Amino acid sequence: MKNFFHKYYVLFIITLISAAGLCALSFLTILDYSFDNEEQLIATCNEGLIEEIETSIRSGKTLSNYYGISDVLKRAGDLLSKGSILVIENDNNRPVASNTDLQSFSIDSEKYGVVEQEILDKGENTIGTLFTYYDKDLVRQSISHVFIVSVIGSLIIFLLIIIACYFFYLKNTDSDTGLIIRVIMVGIIIQGIFLTVNYSPEFEKAAERSVENVASYINSSLTSILDKGVSIDEISDLEDYLKTKQEENSSIKSISLSNTIPSESADKVIVSELEMTGSNLLLVYNISQSYVRRNVLSMVLMFVATIVLAVIVMKESLSLSEIIEFRKSKSFNKPEKEQFDDVAKVIRYGNFLSVTFDYMCLSFSALQIKEWNRGIFSMSPQASAALSISICSMADLIGMMAMPSIGKKLKGKHIMTVSAVILVISNALCFMTTSPLIIVIMRFFSGLATAGIKQSRNYVISQGYSSESERNANLNASNTGVIGGILCGMGLGGVVAGVFGYQTTFLVSCIGYILYLIFEFFCVPWKLLSENNPDSIIERESGNLIKRVINIFSSMSVWKAILLMIVPQYFLLMVIVCLIPGRIQSLSLPGVVLTYANLLNGITGLYIGELAYKKLITKLKSDVKAESLVLITGAVSMIILDIPFIPSAIMLISAILSGLVDGMGTPISTDIFMGNMVIMENLSDTETLMIYSVIGSAVMSVAPFILEFCEKSRIGMLICSILIAAAAIMLVKIRRPGRKPVKK
């Protein structure tokens, strides 16, 4: 039993996190659904109140001299859930009336949800806002019992997973880890099925409660009119009124007047009786089963995405237990082959962690600012959103340019530590703030810290080898870790943002960088790296760095590579970060579309992209031609976003093509750039990777503004696609020089 847990404890920790994540996802999905139903009910009930206030204002009253307005609000509050608070604010954002007796009060945003509705004057100008605060705890209490069942059931399933894994371990003592992962995956799928079955009836019940409350409100409103002696036939706009109320509540498929109770119906119905002299009429409400099913399906799709991501994280973490075991061995920090082999594993997993938590929140700062609909200084929310991404790359660029001088004063370990601490602090502040300006400032510091992480990463790559094969292994491990991190970062970010909100991605990133700091601090052989210096001869012979950089930028072949390959390649990497999320938000597509766009983009880049890269190089026998084809693929991924059919499918196809651009283009462009003869003669590997990152950061600092324009302009999208295709055509004229042996 001890050996069993010792071997698989990393997988079980990830399984526990996944099981807890599914449990939280299911509860938060039904909770969000219940909140939506509550807010739709409030909006429906308040329409009559707002109409009454606006009618009085058109008759000469104002919000400041509206006598008895508090009594009007109290009557309206009686129609809503217990504890609801109604407040009217004027156009100066000052409260003028409330349904409470308190003269002043504060609202706890954690305890209360809010619905905002405008109040207009006869000129259709906004003169005030009605805020309705509802008690979230009451909504939570209505589904707390099913949450307890889901927690107990999930815990039992997790224990059964452990028992099943142990059983297979005993039956197959020489079994590989893949078998255990498959057992775990089956267990998590069973948990997903259990949670779906457990929560599905709650979606039905929530819809029924919402329709019943709306029915009660409409019945009360119509009855008050009929009690005044008005016959049902004299209400000329009754059909339009019922249609409007049906459109205001997604749980209602249709509302109709009838003299009899429907005997058969494909949908569930709720019947409300209108009592009046002479006859009885019924209001029949058909519950929208398609709306209920869509929400259940959305939850299931989130489950599937989470399960897929969990399996990928497990696969990427298979080496973690080996790394930890080697860390405990006597060979750690010694110049032995086993240690240099282990460096590649450390590079891959370290890159996987850092890039995962970097990309987890990268695009969501922009979406959060757009959701707030507030800019900084005189900038529009859209420009401020683009700046929040762009400034991170600008800071990365500044940081990378400063790293050569910083690297002479600080060791790689110290740079990594300081950078990780800055990332923890900046992400924590992004999570806590409600100010777009603070987010932009913190993203700047995140960019500076990311440059430090890259510098320490490049240091480990260039110092952690003793042969050409080990050097290539480090580069491949770095690229694979980065692509895997992008996959999990974007995918997990989409899941977290879709269920917990955009800002929660910063909290998860904050925690993640703490884990990254611990991993790098204890698992990287820093002492060995400081003593092993394979680039020392190159650095001594090459002289001043600035002079050498000037030498490479005076070469036309370098500029061709930069303008025709690196610039379009990095520009296309931002499509999944900026363009696709912005398009999904502007089209008001479900959050699950963004989750799957990120997930498919990453899976394509990490797995399909790697296979396609190898086959493409073998088939074309030219990495320059292969990169040209990659850029054509990227141009297509952009231009198809303007196809006006089935937007969700188009977003997913574009995300897949963008993943191919990343998975195939990143290793090709890196290898071509590092293999350029002029660069090889002037720069060490560390310096080459630094220059490559600086160029990429420069492109990524400009790309968000261009892509923001493309998102709004079909012409802009077309122009960018044509320019990328033109670069691909011109690129094939570049001849690829052979690579010289590494100097030792």
Secondary structure, DSSP 8 states (H G I E B T S, - for coil): -HHHHHHHHHHHHHHHHHHHHHHHHHHHHHHHHHHHHHHHHHHHHHHHHHHHHHHHHHTT--STT-TTHHHHHHHHHHTS-TT-EEEEEETTS-EEEESSS-SS----TTTEEEEEEEEE-TTS-EEEEEEEEEEHHHHHHHHHHHHHHHHHHHHHHHHHHHHHHHHHHHH-TT--HHHHHHHHHHHHHHHHHHHHHHHHHHHHHHHHHHHHHHHHHHHHHHHHHHTTT--GGG-TTHHHHHHHHHHH-TTEEEEEEESS--S--SS-EEEEEEEETTEEEEEEEEE-HHHHHHHHHHHHHHHHHHHHHHHHHHHHTHHHHHHHHHHHSTTTTSS-HHHHHHHHHHHHHHHHHHHHHHHHHHTHHHHHHHHHT--STT--HHHHHHHHHHHHHHHHHHHHHHHHHHHHHS-HHHHHHHHHHHHHHHHHHHHH---HHHHHHHHHHHHHHHHHHHHHHHHHHHHS-SSHHHHHHHHHHHHHHHHHHHHHHHHHHHHHHHHH-TTHHHHHHHHHHHHHHHHHHHHS-HHHHHH--TTHHHHHHH--HHHHHHHHHT-HHHHHHIIIIIHHHHHHHTIIIIIHHHHHHHTT--HHHHHHHHHHHHHIIIIIHHHHHHHHHHHHS-HHHHHHHHHHHHHHHHHGGG--S-HHHHHHHHHHHHHHHHHHHHHHHHHHHHT-HHHHHH--HHHHHHHHHHHHHHHHHHHHHHHHHHHH-HHHHHHHHHHHHHHHHHHTTS----------
